[in-house]
Amino acid sequence: MDAKSKERFVHSVFESIAPKYDMMNDVLSFRRHKAWRKFTMRKMNVGSGDTAIDLCCGTGDWTVAIAQASGTGKVVGLDFSRNMLDHGRAKVDKLGLGGRIDLVQGNAMALPYEDDTFDYATIGFGLRNVPDIRQVLREMRRVVKPGGKVVCLELSKPTRQPLKAVYSFYFNRFLPVLGKLVAGRYEQYKWLPESLVAFPGRKELASIFRETGLQEVEDYGLTGGIAALHIGTKGSNGA
């Protein structure tokens, strides 16, 4: 699948699963995604007034968490799926955060913001779906201020048995069936394990962070390597 075909297909997947996206995240990760995000927020240590852009924001859970941690800073949630953003907007409005959170339909490959705009650029469970990982990371690095952080929370690949075998069976065989039973979508949830096949492992992704010019790169394996957190810093001189 070429980059354009992948982009179109992924867009159709997320447009179709938007109504049950939050519920399926809970079911498929056994609610571990909430603990992973809390760990990430602790490592980020968002300060009062900090600004952020959250790419592939989906229905906005992480966008909301960052805005709540910042207290007064402006936070942008960007996604290419209008349906996802519509569900996120209802969530933001319910929490009374509409004045500080902008939900924007856009492309993570070409962010519509100036250089050195945000304190943080984050992407949660979306990097494996983009056409070009390096281009997205370069864009994230471009829009953060010198000293700002680029943060990726993503599914990864356990390397130790027996977890590796159990995870492979669950993710490749059981997950699409569960998606069919709970959300009525088989092909869309079959895409999720397929999207991870060619995605770099934890250490390889850390190397890609460095290749794109990020410094002080940190990587953490979560729940036996099922997920991974990567944090890189833009040089204080913008380099």
PyMOL commands that set and color helices and strands:
alter all, ss='L'
color gray80, all
select helices_A, chain A and resi 3-28+32-44+61-70+82-94+127-129+133-143+163-183+187-197+202-211
alter helices_A, ss='H'
color red, helices_A
select strands_A, chain A and resi 52-55+75-79+101-105+118-124+144-155+215-222+227-233
alter strands_A, ss='S'
color yellow, strands_A
deselect
rebuild
show_as cartoon
